Amino acid sequence: MRAIVVDHSMPDGFRIGTVPDPVPGPGQALVAVKAFSVNNGDVVDNIDAAPDGSVPGWEAAGVVVQEAADGSGPPVGAPVTTFGWNGAWAALRAVDTTHLAEIPADADLGAAATIPIAAGTALAALNRIGPLLGRRVLVTGATGGVGRFAVQLARLGGADVTAVTGNPGRNGDMLRDLGASEVVTTPGGTAAMGAVDGVVETVGGPTLVESFATLGRDGTLVAVGSASQKPATFAPDAFLSRPGQDNRSIATFFMPEAADIARGMGWLAQAAADGRIDPGIAWCSGWEDLGDAVSRLRERRLGGKAVATVDLPGVQED
């Protein structure tokens, strides 16, 4: 089958080539991939740190062409969105049925391909915070993949959302359209300082430290990323309880084990199909143009999600 293959001798670190078709296990479905999403983690983990000959990719959407032998999962012909640690950037993908979800028949497969990692992480993080109706939620890195979904999902859950972005002048209107009631440049700039019920924290470093200080009583900060790649250094008294700031916590989770991932992906895909959430696709093209998307990710020039389509004619195998 055709696939994106890691090849460190190439300028982008990969090429379009040919690899053996995947052989699904008893609890796996075989999916014909129609679109896949490209994440920064794909570039770091699945290209830069991967061996030559491997097939990158965490998330993809397509159609089941062989259902799981154990009877689990959707039938042949069902459109699905899928998650796995590699193998998404290919014409065929074998996927554990616990890591895929059937999606609406009329769903945009490109949009569905963006759901598992970013939207799934945002949903799992908000679930850690708990019920959202009438509560205050702070989202850092709000224009990133996870942050953008977290703003929308928190607002859908009934929360009053504060979005943190480095450029409110450029991003403020967009974040308000997505559901933020307040847009600030730093966590400490929020009017709800010391009274936030939950934080979805994607930046790490000093931003994580400052975000923790915004928590009120029983508040939870969920750390889901470290985009800044800076250390988080807390003051000696940072964890002391104060009036109105008792019982605060920092939570983490491992994405595939965070919750019922398949059910979450299915709900999120339906919400995207209904227009309740916007994936924010900023780049979409055939996989022969994938080098452009990867370059934009490496240089932090991609203001949204990148989606590559697989079923275009004229793509030559190596």
C-alpha positions as CSV (number, residue, x, y, z in Angstrom):
1,M,0.0,0.0,0.0
2,R,1.0,3.6,-0.3
3,A,2.1,5.4,2.9
4,I,4.2,8.2,4.2
5,V,7.5,6.5,5.2
6,V,10.1,8.0,7.6
7,D,13.3,8.5,5.6
8,H,15.9,10.7,7.3
9,S,17.9,11.1,4.1
10,M,15.0,13.2,2.7
11,P,14.8,17.0,3.4
12,D,11.5,16.7,5.3
13,G,12.5,13.4,7.0
14,F,9.9,11.3,5.0
15,R,8.7,10.3,1.6
16,I,5.7,8.7,-0.1
17,G,6.5,5.1,-0.5
18,T,5.2,1.5,-0.4
19,V,4.9,-0.7,2.7
20,P,3.1,-4.0,3.3
21,D,-0.6,-3.8,4.1
22,P,-1.3,-4.0,7.8
23,V,-2.6,-7.2,9.2
24,P,-5.3,-6.5,11.8
25,G,-5.5,-8.5,15.0
26,P,-8.7,-10.1,16.4
27,G,-9.8,-6.8,18.1
28,Q,-8.8,-4.5,15.2
29,A,-10.6,-3.2,12.3
30,L,-9.0,-2.4,8.9
31,V,-9.7,1.1,7.8
32,A,-9.2,2.7,4.4
33,V,-7.8,6.1,5.4
34,K,-9.3,9.1,3.6
35,A,-7.8,12.0,5.7
36,F,-5.3,12.4,8.5
37,S,-4.4,15.2,10.8
38,V,-0.8,16.4,11.5
39,N,0.2,17.3,15.0
40,N,3.4,18.7,16.4
41,G,3.8,15.5,18.4
42,D,3.7,13.6,15.1
43,V,6.6,15.5,13.9
44,V,8.7,15.2,17.1
45,D,7.8,11.6,18.0
46,N,6.8,9.9,14.7
47,I,9.3,11.6,12.3
48,D,12.3,13.1,14.1
49,A,12.6,10.3,16.7
50,A,11.3,7.4,14.6
51,P,13.4,4.8,12.7
52,D,13.6,4.8,8.9
53,G,10.8,2.8,7.3
54,S,8.2,3.4,9.9
55,V,4.8,5.0,9.1
56,P,3.9,8.1,11.3
57,G,0.6,9.4,12.4
58,W,-1.7,9.4,15.4
59,E,-5.1,10.2,14.0
60,A,-7.0,9.5,10.8
61,A,-10.5,9.2,9.5
62,G,-11.8,6.8,6.9
63,V,-14.0,3.8,6.2
64,V,-14.0,0.3,7.6
65,V,-13.1,-2.2,4.9
66,Q,-12.6,-5.2,7.2
67,E,-14.4,-5.4,10.6
68,A,-12.8,-6.9,13.7
69,A,-12.7,-10.7,13.8
70,D,-13.9,-10.7,17.4
71,G,-17.1,-8.9,16.4
72,S,-16.3,-5.7,18.2
73,G,-16.5,-2.3,16.5
74,P,-18.4,-1.0,13.5
75,P,-19.3,-3.0,10.3
76,V,-17.7,-2.8,6.9
77,G,-18.6,0.5,5.2
78,A,-18.9,2.5,8.4
79,P,-17.1,5.9,8.4
80,V,-14.8,6.2,11.5
81,T,-12.3,8.4,13.2
82,T,-9.3,6.6,14.7
83,F,-6.4,6.9,17.1
84,G,-3.2,5.1,17.5
85,W,0.5,5.8,18.2
86,N,1.6,5.4,14.6
87,G,0.4,4.2,11.2
88,A,-2.2,6.9,10.4
89,W,-0.4,8.4,7.4
90,A,-1.2,5.5,5.1
91,A,-3.8,4.2,2.7
92,L,-4.8,1.4,5.2
93,R,-4.7,1.3,9.0
94,A,-5.3,-1.5,11.5
95,V,-6.9,0.0,14.6
96,D,-8.0,-1.3,18.0
97,T,-11.8,-1.1,18.1
98,T,-11.4,0.6,21.5
99,H,-9.6,3.4,19.8
100,L,-12.0,4.2,17.0
101,A,-15.5,5.6,16.8
102,E,-18.2,5.5,14.1
103,I,-19.1,9.0,12.9
104,P,-22.1,10.4,11.0
105,A,-22.4,9.2,7.4
106,D,-22.4,12.8,6.1
107,A,-19.5,13.9,8.3
108,D,-16.5,15.8,6.8
109,L,-13.7,13.2,7.1
110,G,-11.1,15.9,7.2
111,A,-12.7,17.5,10.2
112,A,-13.2,14.1,11.8
113,A,-9.5,13.4,11.5
114,T,-8.7,16.3,13.8
115,I,-10.9,15.0,16.7
116,P,-9.0,12.2,18.5
117,I,-5.9,13.9,19.9
118,A,-6.7,17.6,20.4
119,A,-10.5,17.4,21.0
120,G,-10.1,14.2,22.9
121,T,-7.5,15.7,25.2
122,A,-9.6,18.8,25.8
123,L,-12.6,16.7,26.6
124,A,-10.7,14.5,29.0
125,A,-9.1,17.5,30.7
126,L,-12.5,19.1,31.3
127,N,-13.9,15.9,32.6
128,R,-11.1,16.0,35.2
129,I,-12.3,19.4,36.3
130,G,-15.9,18.1,36.8
131,P,-19.3,19.7,36.2
132,L,-18.9,23.0,34.3
133,L,-22.3,24.6,34.5
134,G,-21.9,28.1,36.1
135,R,-18.2,27.6,36.9
136,R,-15.1,29.6,35.8
137,V,-12.6,27.8,33.5
138,L,-9.2,29.2,32.3
139,V,-7.6,27.9,29.1
140,T,-4.0,28.6,28.4
141,G,-2.5,28.3,24.9
142,A,-6.1,28.9,23.7
143,T,-5.3,29.2,20.0
144,G,-3.5,25.8,20.0
145,G,-5.1,22.6,19.0
146,V,-6.2,21.5,22.5
147,G,-6.8,25.0,23.7
148,R,-9.2,25.9,20.9
149,F,-11.3,22.8,21.5
150,A,-11.2,23.4,25.3
151,V,-12.6,26.9,25.0
152,Q,-15.5,25.6,22.9
153,L,-16.2,22.5,25.0
154,A,-16.1,24.4,28.3
155,R,-18.5,27.0,27.0
156,L,-20.8,24.2,25.7
157,G,-20.7,22.8,29.2
158,G,-22.0,26.0,30.7
159,A,-18.7,27.5,32.0
160,D,-17.6,31.1,32.0
161,V,-14.4,30.8,29.9
162,T,-11.2,32.9,30.1
163,A,-8.8,32.3,27.2
164,V,-5.1,33.1,27.5
165,T,-3.3,34.0,24.2
166,G,-0.1,35.9,23.5
167,N,-1.8,38.1,20.9
168,P,-5.3,39.2,22.0
169,G,-5.4,41.8,19.3
170,R,-5.1,39.2,16.6
171,N,-6.9,36.3,18.3
172,G,-9.4,38.0,20.6
173,D,-12.4,38.1,18.3
174,M,-11.9,34.6,17.2
175,L,-11.7,33.3,20.8
176,R,-14.8,35.2,21.8
177,D,-16.6,33.7,18.8
178,L,-15.6,30.3,20.1
179,G,-17.0,31.0,23.5
180,A,-14.5,32.9,25.6
181,S,-16.0,35.7,27.7
182,E,-12.6,37.1,28.5
183,V,-9.3,37.1,26.6
184,V,-6.1,37.9,28.4
185,T,-2.3,37.7,27.7
186,T,-1.4,36.0,31.0
187,P,-3.3,33.9,33.5
188,G,-2.7,36.6,36.1
189,G,-4.6,39.1,33.9
190,T,-8.0,37.5,34.5
191,A,-10.6,39.3,36.4
192,A,-11.3,36.0,38.1
193,M,-7.9,35.7,39.7
194,G,-8.1,33.5,42.7
195,A,-11.6,32.3,41.8
196,V,-11.1,30.0,38.9
197,D,-12.7,26.5,39.3
198,G,-10.6,24.8,36.7
199,V,-7.6,25.3,34.3
200,V,-6.8,23.5,31.1
201,E,-3.1,24.2,31.0
202,T,-1.2,23.5,27.7
203,V,1.9,25.8,27.9
204,G,3.8,24.7,31.0
205,G,6.7,26.6,32.6
206,P,5.9,29.9,34.2
207,T,2.4,29.8,32.7
208,L,1.6,26.7,34.7
209,V,2.8,28.3,37.9
210,E,0.8,31.4,37.3
211,S,-2.3,29.4,36.3
212,F,-2.2,27.5,39.6
213,A,-2.4,30.8,41.5
214,T,-5.8,31.5,39.8
215,L,-7.5,28.5,41.3
216,G,-10.1,29.0,44.0
217,R,-11.3,26.6,46.6
218,D,-11.5,23.0,45.4
219,G,-10.1,24.1,42.0
220,T,-8.3,21.7,39.6
221,L,-5.5,22.5,37.1
222,V,-5.2,19.8,34.5
223,A,-1.7,19.9,32.9
224,V,-1.9,18.6,29.3
225,G,1.2,20.0,27.6
226,S,4.4,22.0,27.8
227,A,4.5,24.0,24.6
228,S,6.9,26.5,26.2
229,Q,9.5,23.8,27.0
230,K,10.4,25.8,30.1
231,P,10.7,24.5,33.6
232,A,7.9,25.2,36.1
233,T,9.4,26.6,39.3
234,F,7.0,27.1,42.2
235,A,7.7,29.4,45.2
236,P,8.1,27.7,48.5
237,D,4.7,28.8,49.7
238,A,2.8,28.2,46.4
239,F,1.0,25.2,47.7
240,L,0.0,26.7,51.1
241,S,-3.8,27.0,51.6
242,R,-5.2,30.5,51.8
243,P,-8.7,31.8,52.5
244,G,-10.8,30.8,49.4
245,Q,-7.9,28.7,48.0
246,D,-8.2,25.5,50.0
247,N,-7.9,22.0,48.5
248,R,-6.5,23.0,45.1
249,S,-4.9,20.3,42.9
250,I,-2.9,19.6,39.8
251,A,-4.0,16.6,37.7
252,T,-2.4,14.8,34.8
253,F,-3.6,11.9,32.6
254,F,-2.4,9.5,29.9
255,M,-4.6,10.2,26.9
256,P,-5.6,6.6,25.8
257,E,-6.4,5.6,29.3
258,A,-8.1,8.9,30.4
259,A,-11.7,7.8,29.8
260,D,-13.9,5.9,27.3
261,I,-11.9,7.3,24.4
262,A,-14.1,5.8,21.7
263,R,-17.3,7.2,23.1
264,G,-15.7,10.6,23.5
265,M,-14.5,10.6,19.9
266,G,-17.9,9.6,18.7
267,W,-19.6,12.4,20.6
268,L,-17.0,15.0,19.5
269,A,-17.3,13.9,15.8
270,Q,-21.0,14.4,16.0
271,A,-20.6,17.8,17.6
272,A,-18.2,18.8,14.8
273,A,-20.7,17.5,12.2
274,D,-23.5,19.5,13.8
275,G,-21.4,22.6,13.8
276,R,-21.3,22.8,17.6
277,I,-17.5,22.8,17.6
278,D,-15.1,24.1,15.0
279,P,-11.9,22.1,14.4
280,G,-10.2,25.2,13.0
281,I,-8.6,23.7,10.0
282,A,-5.9,26.1,8.7
283,W,-4.2,23.8,6.1
284,C,-5.8,21.1,4.0
285,S,-4.2,19.5,0.9
286,G,-3.2,16.2,-0.6
287,W,-0.5,14.2,1.1
288,E,2.0,15.0,-1.6
289,D,2.0,18.5,-0.2
290,L,2.6,17.3,3.4
291,G,6.1,18.8,3.5
292,D,4.6,22.3,3.6
293,A,2.4,21.5,6.6
294,V,5.3,19.9,8.5
295,S,7.5,22.9,7.8
296,R,4.8,25.2,9.1
297,L,4.5,23.1,12.3
298,R,8.3,23.1,12.8
299,E,8.4,26.9,12.4
300,R,5.2,27.5,14.4
301,R,3.5,29.1,11.4
302,L,0.4,27.0,11.5
303,G,-2.6,28.8,13.1
304,G,-4.9,25.8,13.4
305,K,-5.1,22.2,12.4
306,A,-3.5,20.6,9.4
307,V,-5.3,17.9,7.4
308,A,-3.9,15.8,4.5
309,T,-6.1,13.8,2.2
310,V,-5.1,10.4,1.0
311,D,-7.3,9.5,-1.9
312,L,-6.0,11.9,-4.5
313,P,-5.1,10.6,-8.0
314,G,-1.6,11.0,-9.5
315,V,0.4,10.4,-6.3
316,Q,3.4,8.2,-7.4
317,E,4.8,5.5,-5.2
318,D,8.5,5.3,-4.7
